[in-house]
Amino acid sequence: MRLQPRLKHFPRFFSKNALQPAFEKPTLKISTFAKGIFENHPFAKETRKKPPFEKGGLGGFEIGQLGGFAIILLALILPGCAPVMLGGAAAGAGVAAIYDRRPAQTILDDQQIQLAARYALEHDPKTQAFAARVDVTSYNYSVLVTGQVEAEAHARRVVERISRLPKVKQVINELTFGAALTFARQTEDMYLSSRAKIALTQIKLPDFNAARVKIVTENGVVYLFGIVRQAEATAAAEAVRYLPGVRRVVKLFEYQ
């Protein structure tokens, strides 16, 4: 006997129109406290008032679009859900948030700076052609830009656009000139970041936790962020420096 697919039990999942109501306006029941953070967050307030690309504006983000903001907030209020994937990012970020020496508000602001920077680059006619090749990392309001561009004028434009975003203290330009990295090279960078994180867990210093160090790897160059003590910074750099495949270690720490 030939078996027929039992599609009649799931008709809505095979209709594009049926999917729209479920995904256009996702809702999440959260506490009054969490709702207050969403509604009263400075970035959300400014977004409703100011247009994109102006000093103090947020590149046109509305509160419903603050994906990274929502992820970090949920990671903070739902620490028991570490394995759950939210919007492509692990809610395990809540673990790092517990040990992070940045205030919770600063963590949220850094996430929003990254979102606003991405939006600005993708919608600026002078940068949108190569925006996908630029990575933005914000830590304690200092923004690192990495990736590949074709001309110095492109790099200057990227730095200019991001430096105009609210709350950005400085832009660290680590853009290089040339073709985009191959998939193999990007995969190797991800692997190096993972190995570096493991190496940091072997550091034996009082009150040190590897989650306090943020790692970004680009073309074999490892960037280390964190609010640390001098001894912690030295130990972290040494732990990563001699890993196979690491070309250079750049310390972007802030010191207590």
C-alpha positions as a Markdown table, in Angstrom:
| # | Residue | x | y | z |
|---|---|---|---|---|
| 1 | Met | 0.0 | 0.0 | 0.0 |
| 2 | Arg | 1.3 | 3.4 | -1.0 |
| 3 | Leu | 1.5 | 5.9 | 1.9 |
| 4 | Gln | 0.2 | 9.4 | 1.3 |
| 5 | Pro | 1.7 | 12.4 | 3.1 |
| 6 | Arg | -0.5 | 13.5 | 5.9 |
| 7 | Leu | -0.5 | 17.2 | 4.9 |
| 8 | Lys | -4.1 | 17.8 | 6.0 |
| 9 | His | -2.9 | 18.1 | 9.6 |
| 10 | Phe | -0.5 | 20.9 | 8.8 |
| 11 | Pro | -2.2 | 23.0 | 6.0 |
| 12 | Arg | -1.0 | 26.4 | 7.2 |
| 13 | Phe | 2.7 | 25.6 | 7.0 |
| 14 | Phe | 2.4 | 25.1 | 3.3 |
| 15 | Ser | 0.9 | 28.4 | 2.5 |
| 16 | Lys | 2.9 | 31.6 | 2.4 |
| 17 | Asn | -0.1 | 33.7 | 3.3 |
| 18 | Ala | -0.8 | 31.4 | 6.3 |
| 19 | Leu | 2.7 | 32.0 | 7.6 |
| 20 | Gln | 2.4 | 35.8 | 7.5 |
| 21 | Pro | 0.2 | 36.3 | 10.6 |
| 22 | Ala | 2.5 | 34.2 | 12.7 |
| 23 | Phe | 5.7 | 36.1 | 11.7 |
| 24 | Glu | 4.7 | 39.6 | 10.9 |
| 25 | Lys | 4.0 | 40.7 | 14.5 |
| 26 | Pro | 5.6 | 38.2 | 16.9 |
| 27 | Thr | 4.5 | 38.6 | 20.4 |
| 28 | Leu | 6.1 | 37.6 | 23.6 |
| 29 | Lys | 4.6 | 37.7 | 27.1 |
| 30 | Ile | 7.2 | 39.2 | 29.4 |
| 31 | Ser | 7.1 | 40.8 | 32.8 |
| 32 | Thr | 6.1 | 44.4 | 33.4 |
| 33 | Phe | 9.7 | 45.0 | 34.4 |
| 34 | Ala | 11.0 | 43.7 | 31.1 |
| 35 | Lys | 8.4 | 45.6 | 29.1 |
| 36 | Gly | 9.4 | 48.8 | 30.9 |
| 37 | Ile | 13.0 | 48.3 | 29.8 |
| 38 | Phe | 12.0 | 47.9 | 26.2 |
| 39 | Glu | 9.8 | 50.9 | 26.2 |
| 40 | Asn | 12.0 | 53.2 | 28.2 |
| 41 | His | 15.4 | 52.2 | 26.7 |
| 42 | Pro | 17.0 | 55.5 | 25.5 |
| 43 | Phe | 17.7 | 54.1 | 22.0 |
| 44 | Ala | 14.0 | 53.1 | 21.6 |
| 45 | Lys | 12.9 | 56.5 | 22.7 |
| 46 | Glu | 15.3 | 58.3 | 20.3 |
| 47 | Thr | 14.3 | 56.1 | 17.4 |
| 48 | Arg | 10.7 | 57.1 | 17.6 |
| 49 | Lys | 11.7 | 60.8 | 17.5 |
| 50 | Lys | 14.6 | 61.1 | 15.0 |
| 51 | Pro | 15.0 | 60.0 | 11.4 |
| 52 | Pro | 17.8 | 57.8 | 10.1 |
| 53 | Phe | 21.3 | 59.0 | 9.6 |
| 54 | Glu | 21.1 | 62.1 | 11.8 |
| 55 | Lys | 23.3 | 62.7 | 14.7 |
| 56 | Gly | 21.3 | 61.1 | 17.6 |
| 57 | Gly | 19.2 | 59.0 | 15.2 |
| 58 | Leu | 19.4 | 55.2 | 15.0 |
| 59 | Gly | 19.3 | 54.4 | 11.4 |
| 60 | Gly | 15.6 | 53.9 | 11.3 |
| 61 | Phe | 15.3 | 51.1 | 13.8 |
| 62 | Glu | 11.9 | 50.7 | 15.4 |
| 63 | Ile | 11.6 | 49.0 | 18.8 |
| 64 | Gly | 10.2 | 45.8 | 17.2 |
| 65 | Gln | 13.4 | 45.5 | 15.1 |
| 66 | Leu | 15.9 | 45.5 | 18.0 |
| 67 | Gly | 16.8 | 41.9 | 17.6 |
| 68 | Gly | 20.1 | 42.0 | 19.4 |
| 69 | Phe | 18.7 | 44.2 | 22.1 |
| 70 | Ala | 15.9 | 41.7 | 22.7 |
| 71 | Ile | 18.3 | 38.8 | 22.8 |
| 72 | Ile | 20.5 | 40.3 | 25.4 |
| 73 | Leu | 17.5 | 41.4 | 27.5 |
| 74 | Leu | 16.0 | 37.9 | 27.3 |
| 75 | Ala | 19.4 | 36.4 | 28.2 |
| 76 | Leu | 19.4 | 38.6 | 31.3 |
| 77 | Ile | 15.9 | 37.8 | 32.4 |
| 78 | Leu | 15.9 | 34.1 | 31.3 |
| 79 | Pro | 19.3 | 32.8 | 32.5 |
| 80 | Gly | 18.0 | 29.3 | 32.7 |
| 81 | Cys | 17.5 | 29.1 | 28.9 |
| 82 | Ala | 21.1 | 29.0 | 27.9 |
| 83 | Pro | 20.8 | 26.3 | 25.2 |
| 84 | Val | 17.9 | 28.0 | 23.4 |
| 85 | Met | 18.6 | 29.8 | 20.1 |
| 86 | Leu | 17.0 | 33.2 | 19.7 |
| 87 | Gly | 17.1 | 34.9 | 16.3 |
| 88 | Gly | 20.3 | 33.0 | 15.4 |
| 89 | Ala | 22.1 | 33.9 | 18.6 |
| 90 | Ala | 22.5 | 31.7 | 21.7 |
| 91 | Ala | 20.7 | 32.9 | 24.8 |
| 92 | Gly | 23.9 | 31.6 | 26.5 |
| 93 | Ala | 25.0 | 35.2 | 26.2 |
| 94 | Gly | 23.2 | 35.5 | 29.6 |
| 95 | Val | 26.1 | 33.6 | 31.1 |
| 96 | Ala | 28.6 | 36.1 | 29.8 |
| 97 | Ala | 26.4 | 38.9 | 30.9 |
| 98 | Ile | 26.6 | 37.6 | 34.5 |
| 99 | Tyr | 30.4 | 37.9 | 34.6 |
| 100 | Asp | 30.7 | 40.9 | 32.3 |
| 101 | Arg | 32.1 | 44.0 | 34.1 |
| 102 | Arg | 30.1 | 46.3 | 31.9 |
| 103 | Pro | 26.8 | 47.6 | 33.4 |
| 104 | Ala | 23.7 | 45.8 | 32.0 |
| 105 | Gln | 22.7 | 49.1 | 30.3 |
| 106 | Thr | 26.0 | 49.3 | 28.5 |
| 107 | Ile | 25.7 | 45.7 | 27.2 |
| 108 | Leu | 22.3 | 46.7 | 25.7 |
| 109 | Asp | 23.7 | 49.9 | 24.2 |
| 110 | Asp | 26.6 | 48.1 | 22.6 |
| 111 | Gln | 24.2 | 45.6 | 21.0 |
| 112 | Gln | 22.1 | 48.5 | 19.7 |
| 113 | Ile | 25.2 | 50.3 | 18.3 |
| 114 | Gln | 26.1 | 47.2 | 16.3 |
| 115 | Leu | 22.5 | 47.0 | 14.9 |
| 116 | Ala | 22.4 | 50.7 | 14.1 |
| 117 | Ala | 25.9 | 50.6 | 12.4 |
| 118 | Arg | 24.8 | 47.6 | 10.3 |
| 119 | Tyr | 21.7 | 49.4 | 9.2 |
| 120 | Ala | 23.6 | 52.7 | 8.4 |
| 121 | Leu | 26.1 | 50.9 | 6.3 |
| 122 | Glu | 23.6 | 48.9 | 4.4 |
| 123 | His | 21.4 | 51.9 | 3.6 |
| 124 | Asp | 24.1 | 54.5 | 2.8 |
| 125 | Pro | 24.5 | 54.7 | -1.0 |
| 126 | Lys | 28.3 | 55.2 | -0.5 |
| 127 | Thr | 28.8 | 52.0 | 1.6 |
| 128 | Gln | 25.9 | 49.6 | 0.7 |
| 129 | Ala | 27.8 | 47.9 | -2.1 |
| 130 | Phe | 30.5 | 46.6 | 0.3 |
| 131 | Ala | 28.6 | 46.7 | 3.6 |
| 132 | Ala | 28.4 | 42.9 | 3.8 |
| 133 | Arg | 32.2 | 42.7 | 3.9 |
| 134 | Val | 32.4 | 45.0 | 7.0 |
| 135 | Asp | 32.0 | 43.6 | 10.5 |
| 136 | Val | 31.2 | 45.9 | 13.5 |
| 137 | Thr | 31.9 | 45.1 | 17.1 |
| 138 | Ser | 31.0 | 47.5 | 19.9 |
| 139 | Tyr | 32.4 | 47.1 | 23.5 |
| 140 | Asn | 31.9 | 49.7 | 26.1 |
| 141 | Tyr | 31.0 | 52.2 | 23.4 |
| 142 | Ser | 34.3 | 51.6 | 21.5 |
| 143 | Val | 33.6 | 50.3 | 18.0 |
| 144 | Leu | 36.0 | 48.0 | 16.1 |
| 145 | Val | 35.5 | 47.7 | 12.3 |
| 146 | Thr | 37.1 | 44.8 | 10.5 |
| 147 | Gly | 36.7 | 43.4 | 7.0 |
| 148 | Gln | 37.9 | 44.2 | 3.5 |
| 149 | Val | 37.2 | 47.2 | 1.3 |
| 150 | Glu | 38.6 | 48.3 | -2.1 |
| 151 | Ala | 39.8 | 51.8 | -1.4 |
| 152 | Glu | 40.9 | 54.1 | 1.4 |
| 153 | Ala | 37.9 | 56.3 | 0.7 |
| 154 | His | 35.6 | 53.4 | 1.5 |
| 155 | Ala | 37.3 | 52.9 | 4.8 |
| 156 | Arg | 37.0 | 56.6 | 5.6 |
| 157 | Arg | 33.3 | 56.6 | 4.8 |
| 158 | Val | 32.7 | 53.6 | 7.1 |
| 159 | Val | 34.4 | 55.2 | 10.0 |
| 160 | Glu | 32.6 | 58.5 | 9.4 |
| 161 | Arg | 29.2 | 56.9 | 9.3 |
| 162 | Ile | 29.7 | 54.9 | 12.5 |
| 163 | Ser | 31.3 | 57.7 | 14.4 |
| 164 | Arg | 28.1 | 59.7 | 13.9 |
| 165 | Leu | 26.0 | 57.2 | 15.8 |
| 166 | Pro | 24.9 | 58.1 | 19.3 |
| 167 | Lys | 27.0 | 57.0 | 22.3 |
| 168 | Val | 30.0 | 55.9 | 20.1 |
| 169 | Lys | 33.2 | 57.0 | 21.9 |
| 170 | Gln | 35.7 | 56.0 | 19.3 |
| 171 | Val | 36.0 | 53.9 | 16.1 |
| 172 | Ile | 39.0 | 51.6 | 15.8 |
| 173 | Asn | 39.6 | 51.1 | 12.1 |
| 174 | Glu | 41.1 | 47.7 | 11.3 |
| 175 | Leu | 39.8 | 47.5 | 7.7 |
| 176 | Thr | 42.1 | 46.1 | 5.1 |
| 177 | Phe | 42.2 | 46.5 | 1.4 |
| 178 | Gly | 41.6 | 43.6 | -1.0 |
| 179 | Ala | 39.1 | 40.9 | -1.8 |
| 180 | Ala | 36.6 | 39.5 | 0.6 |
| 181 | Leu | 37.8 | 36.6 | 2.7 |
| 182 | Thr | 37.1 | 33.1 | 1.4 |
| 183 | Phe | 34.6 | 30.9 | 3.1 |
| 184 | Ala | 37.5 | 28.6 | 4.2 |
| 185 | Arg | 39.3 | 31.6 | 5.8 |
| 186 | Gln | 36.2 | 32.7 | 7.6 |
| 187 | Thr | 35.6 | 29.1 | 8.9 |
| 188 | Glu | 39.2 | 29.1 | 10.2 |
| 189 | Asp | 38.7 | 32.4 | 12.0 |
| 190 | Met | 35.6 | 30.9 | 13.7 |
| 191 | Tyr | 37.7 | 27.9 | 14.8 |
| 192 | Leu | 40.4 | 30.2 | 16.1 |
| 193 | Ser | 37.9 | 32.1 | 18.2 |
| 194 | Ser | 36.6 | 28.9 | 19.7 |
| 195 | Arg | 40.1 | 27.7 | 20.5 |
| 196 | Ala | 41.0 | 31.0 | 22.0 |
| 197 | Lys | 37.9 | 30.9 | 24.3 |
| 198 | Ile | 38.9 | 27.4 | 25.5 |
| 199 | Ala | 42.5 | 28.7 | 26.1 |
| 200 | Leu | 41.2 | 31.5 | 28.3 |
| 201 | Thr | 39.4 | 29.0 | 30.6 |
| 202 | Gln | 42.8 | 27.6 | 31.5 |
| 203 | Ile | 43.9 | 30.9 | 33.1 |
| 204 | Lys | 44.2 | 30.5 | 36.9 |
| 205 | Leu | 43.9 | 34.0 | 38.4 |
| 206 | Pro | 41.8 | 35.1 | 41.3 |
| 207 | Asp | 38.3 | 36.4 | 40.2 |
| 208 | Phe | 39.1 | 35.9 | 36.5 |
| 209 | Asn | 36.5 | 34.4 | 34.3 |
| 210 | Ala | 37.0 | 33.7 | 30.6 |
| 211 | Ala | 33.5 | 35.1 | 29.9 |
| 212 | Arg | 34.8 | 38.5 | 30.7 |
| 213 | Val | 36.9 | 38.6 | 27.5 |
| 214 | Lys | 35.2 | 39.1 | 24.2 |
| 215 | Ile | 37.1 | 37.7 | 21.2 |
| 216 | Val | 36.9 | 38.7 | 17.5 |
| 217 | Thr | 39.0 | 37.0 | 14.9 |
| 218 | Glu | 39.6 | 38.4 | 11.4 |
| 219 | Asn | 42.0 | 36.8 | 8.9 |
| 220 | Gly | 44.0 | 35.2 | 11.7 |
| 221 | Val | 44.2 | 38.4 | 13.8 |
| 222 | Val | 42.6 | 38.0 | 17.2 |
| 223 | Tyr | 41.2 | 41.1 | 19.0 |
| 224 | Leu | 40.6 | 40.9 | 22.7 |
| 225 | Phe | 38.1 | 43.1 | 24.5 |
| 226 | Gly | 37.2 | 43.3 | 28.2 |
| 227 | Ile | 37.4 | 45.3 | 31.3 |
| 228 | Val | 40.2 | 43.6 | 33.1 |
| 229 | Arg | 43.2 | 44.0 | 35.4 |
| 230 | Gln | 46.7 | 44.3 | 33.9 |
| 231 | Ala | 47.6 | 40.7 | 35.0 |
| 232 | Glu | 44.4 | 39.4 | 33.4 |
| 233 | Ala | 45.1 | 41.2 | 30.1 |
| 234 | Thr | 48.7 | 39.8 | 30.0 |
| 235 | Ala | 47.6 | 36.3 | 30.8 |
| 236 | Ala | 44.8 | 36.4 | 28.2 |
| 237 | Ala | 47.1 | 37.6 | 25.4 |
| 238 | Glu | 49.7 | 35.0 | 26.2 |
| 239 | Ala | 47.1 | 32.2 | 26.3 |
| 240 | Val | 46.0 | 33.1 | 22.8 |
| 241 | Arg | 49.2 | 34.3 | 21.2 |
| 242 | Tyr | 50.7 | 30.8 | 20.6 |
| 243 | Leu | 47.7 | 29.0 | 19.3 |
| 244 | Pro | 48.3 | 27.5 | 15.8 |
| 245 | Gly | 47.0 | 29.8 | 13.1 |
| 246 | Val | 47.1 | 33.0 | 15.1 |
| 247 | Arg | 49.0 | 35.7 | 13.2 |
| 248 | Arg | 48.7 | 38.5 | 15.7 |
| 249 | Val | 46.9 | 39.4 | 19.0 |
| 250 | Val | 45.5 | 42.9 | 19.5 |
| 251 | Lys | 44.6 | 44.0 | 23.0 |
| 252 | Leu | 41.7 | 46.4 | 23.1 |
| 253 | Phe | 41.2 | 46.0 | 26.9 |
| 254 | Glu | 40.1 | 48.7 | 29.3 |
| 255 | Tyr | 41.8 | 48.4 | 32.7 |
| 256 | Gln | 40.3 | 48.6 | 36.2 |
